[in-house]
């Protein structure tokens, strides 16, 4: 079975391997170097890494904890958003002294997914056990973050990667994997451009396109991976949801997932929403549902349809 390129084989393991955002990565690296020289004089700050998915936030967090030799654990705010997780897991982890390292680090991915009570509890835990444990948060949406929690964090902004940045990395992977006879530079650039600044998405699409192939890619084969669903199909799916027909909307989503990536389905939904002539109250509920999609994965798309359908059935 082929190794996953984006989340394993070609995932950055050093500061220098992160593509783009050189200034931000350099600032974090400098802080870590100062901490390693004198942890008491230069304590590690609690960090908030902010930016869209696929720009290197999680990679940098993992590199930091390994660089400083911290004892660490990870949680995902979107999956484990309840207060009990903070009380029963994060608090227990933070309250004890590190055993084989200078410091503990709690990595909270997608912290904007934590509900309000959980964020408040986390802020109090940070204050109470600040000598034992530091925190690295990643977030896609600051609007969902608690102001009190953010005031205790040093913020680092990540910006979208350019198509050229992504193209260079994809080209390196193609050569390393010996697929340069399968995909052309022009095709690689199309993959980079369609990724919308998301390196993870670009690498996943590239692997889907070339893995196991020996013959050059055709235009049709490329479109099957990187193209977006037909607007009329997306419109049908959304109309089912807006009329409270949840099962029918899910059937449409299932059919789309067989042919298109979930990222491309999500962006197609967003584009269709902007162009649609739906009523104002319908636009509001769709906008709320789209805002609740933390990452464009299938489960969150189902949740979005459920949110819209529940609203429609209520009215």
C-alpha positions, 0 to 999 in steps of 0.5 A: 500500500502506497505511503501517504505523501502529504501526511507522512512521506513528504510532511516537513520534519525540519523548519527549513522544509516548511514551504513559505511563511519564512518570516513566521517560521524564522520567528518561532525557530528563534524563540525555540533556540533561545529557550533551549539555551536558557529555559528559565531566562527565555521561557517558551510563550504560549503560541497561537498559529493562525491561517487557512488549512494546509499552510504549515501550522500543524507541521510547525507545531510538531517540529517545535515540540520535537526541537525542544524535546518537550513531553507533549500531547495533541488534541483536536478542538473540532473533534473534542470540543466539550468541557469534559475533555479540558477537565479530564484530559488537558488539565490532568496532563498540564497539572503534573511535572514533566518526567524526562523533559524540561517542559510539557506542551499541549498542542490544541489543533483547530482550537476555534472548534472548542466551545465557549465553556471549554475555552474558558476552562482552558484559560484557567488551566493555563494560568494555574499550571503555567510552570508545568505546561505550555500550549500551542494552538492552531486556528483557522478562524479567530472569530470563534476564539475567546478574547480572554484566551487569545490575550494569553497567546503569542500570535503567529500569522500564516499566509496562503502559499502562492501557486509558484511555491506549491509548484516548486514543491510538487515538482520536487516530489514528482522527480523524487517519485520518478513520475516526471514522464507521467505528468508535465510541468503545465499539469503540475502548475494546474494542480498547484493553482487549483489548491488555493494556497493549500499545500496539503490539498495539492500534494494529495491531489498530485498523489491521486493523479500519478500514483501507480501510473506509467503512461502520461496523464490525459486531460480527462484524468486530470479533470476527474481529480482537480475539477469541481462538480457541475454547478447544477448538481451542487445546486440540486443538493443544496435545494434538497437540504433547503427543503428539508430533504436531508436524505436526498441531499446526502445521496447527491453528496455521496455521488459527488464524493465518488468523482470529486475531492471533498475540498473541491466539493466544498469550494463548489458549494461556496461558489454556488452559494455566492451566485444563487438567487435563493431567498435572504433567510436561506442565504443566512442559514447556508452561510452559518452552515458553511462557517461551521465547516472546520475542514472540508472533510466528508463528515463536516459536509454531512453536518452542513447539510444536516444544519440546513435541513434541520432549519428547513424542517423547523420552518 
